[in-house]
Amino acid sequence: MGHITARSGYEKLVERLNRFPQGAPPSETLYKILNILFEEEEALLVSKLPIQAFTVSEAAKRWNLSEKEAIEILDRLARRAILLDFYKDGQTYYVLPPPMAGWIEFSMMRIREDIDQQSLGKLLHQYMNVEEEFVRDLFFGTDTKIVRAFVNEAALNQSLDSLHKNEGLASMGAIDSHQKNQAIESLKSDGKIEIMDYERASYVIKSAEHIGISTCYCRHKMEHVEQNCDAPMEICMTFGNTADSLIRSNYAKRVSTEECLELLEIAYKHNLVQIGENVQNEVAFICNCCGCCCEALLAAKKFGTVQTIATTNFLPNINEEKCVKCGNCIADCPIDALGNKKESEGMIPILEESMCLGCGICVRSCHFDAILLEAIDQRVITPVNTAHRVVLMALDKGMLANLIFDNRSLASHRVLASIFTAILKLPPIKQLAASEQLRSKYLANLLLKKS
């Protein structure tokens, strides 16, 4: 860092980003990335913006500019997908998204000529895949994860059908969807399976007001270092306000619900894992990830743990009597969670539970009904919304005060400030106890009412 000079704007931006739960550890590579994406004056201006949503008036005050001057800058940044803009109650709001999933990813989510994407791709690979500090902080810096895996719905249905048979439901014959739902509800009541709407990628797609499709950031980045695979590229899904802003900026293509569901089926056919924002409501994105390009999956394999991602609520159960030892499931697992015991007649899959996402791809790969999904004993807790997740991440990193006092425009901050300031003054053991209490439904309900 000693030879970094004349970077006051960039240094202030990095300092600003790292005051919040999801930051960007400084390095020579990061400064080169910022130099491609931002003019130094822009970096200085962005460093003064709140992380939470803000209006033109707020930006103008912080920049000491007129609102006319401020809106020209804000719109220029939004059209380059550095900021996102959205409308609420007749008012335009802007937000600076985090580096990931945010403006770093957006920079490679379309083919563009206004910047040197080849150089950017190589720098991003260096920062994400070679240097370790950013990835360690991104995926291991907090107990609350940024992203979560979705279960492969075809694999889940296959497992449900098997349960139907085991429960004596086969006598129903070819059951329609209504009958199947009734059967599933019956199994739920017996405590044998529980699948929530938000756990299904198809539900996220069907409930989204806006849907955008973009180039896969991970495979596009890997293309510039000649390490990409042949999985589909135009398959990155964004939803809601994020999608609407990216569509208007030409960083995403607007598609219908039906078109997006068709892309989900294509992702299934290519054994891609659906990894999306770790929230229940208003999921902003779902990536369709391969094990050779996706940052989260690569990090899991590199560090030998799946704790980079919030898993599903399922694990595969391998029936060794039905297994023909073909090795398809071992080859197709994107996270290398299926080891193998080689025998003269083939390979026996051995599940490493600590490495398993519970995605169900292995179920799809098995043509002999030897692998089925089963519910885990203790459900994975998913934050209610983005505000809930960010507060929990801030609590994990001891940055709650930074988050609360950064933006004074939300009434909820006045409510939360007195609670969280007191918590930060507690000794570590009591802070831990408070942390568990704040992860309860009380915090979720508070945020839903106040945000």
Phi, psi and omega in degrees: 000343185296331184262012173279118182230160175053046182231036187302317179297315180291320179296320178293324178295314179297317178300318180296314181299324185275007171274359186235164190306319181252102185249204180214096182306133184292142174199166176304320182296317180299317180296326176292322177297313180298325180296329177283321188273333185231140159289152184299322178296322177295319179300319179296317179295316181296327180297342181266355183277149174291156176283326177283169182299146183213166180257172175301319182300317180296316180296317181300320179295316182292330182267350184059044178236167173287160179296327177297316178294320182295317184292329177296318179290315181299315180293324177297318178291323179293323181289345174260009176061027170277319170251158169249143175238146179208166184244137178211125179054043177075008183241140175272130176241153175236154176214139173271107180291162177292169177304315179223135344282114186192228192293334175295311179296316182303327184298338182243015184267014169203160173279125185220156183244358182282347176225166178275091185290332178295313177296319179298316179301318179293321179293319179296321177297318179297314184289322185269320192252343180254302174290146188255341191297315182297312183295319178300315181292320183296314189258337183242359185288339180221155174290327179279122186272149180287323185234162177221156178271146173256147179283142174292115190290329176294320178294321179295316179297322177299318179292322178296318179301321178295320177296322178303314181296317180295333180268009179080020181271355181298333180295347179288346181075214180282095185277145178276177186296324180295317178295321179297318179298322177296320179296318179298317179299323177298318179293324177300315183296335177275358179077018185265341178202147176211117179234120181270155180305315186293348177279351182258126176298325181297325178292318177302315180296313184292333184265359184279137177285321177233142177228127177237144178241131182228173174293139178295118180303313187296312182288329176294316178299313181295333178299326183281351173242016176056043178232014181281157177261186183260018176293156181305142181264317185274072189210009178280125188253130172235156188223162173063218183297325178298313179297315183300317179295315180294326178295313181294338178266003179067029174259358177209155177256129179289131178228162178278169176302316182297319179295321180291322177296325176295320177294326176298320178294322177296319178298318178301317183295333179266011179057038177271143179269135176274116179236120185228181180302138184276069176216162177274317187250142175055054176300129185275334184203152168225120175265148176252102200254141172256157182284351184258345183237329186294129182300316183295318181288321177297320179295320179300316181289323182296318184262359174072029178207143178273009182289010172282342191223143170286123185282173172282182179262027183226156172223146177285143174247122185262123177266101185295334180291326180273340184295131179260006175063036181283334179084005181298317182296323180295317181291326187272345181297121184285349187242005181057041180274346179257102172283184180213147175251104185286132174232169183301328184264003178149201184241131177260121179289137177235118184281129171261097188302326182292348179251003188267132176280337188074028184283330178093006179299324179297328178295316178296329183283340182269122181260013185236015177057033183266350179230128177225154178275141174230149179291142176282163186292319183239121185295146174284131181276128180249126177305149185293312182213183183298318180300317179299313181297315183295320178296317179296320178295320178296320178297318179302323186262004181069028183247021185299319181298319178302316182293316185294315188267001179291320184233117184265009187276343182263130180299331182300332181295326179293324178289316185285331187301313183295327180288308189287326178297320178295320181297319182294343179271352181285154173296159187308318183295319179287329175298321179297316178297319178296323179301316180295323179293320182290341177279002183280178179295338179301314180293318179301314181294322178299315182292322179296323182283325190261337186276000000 
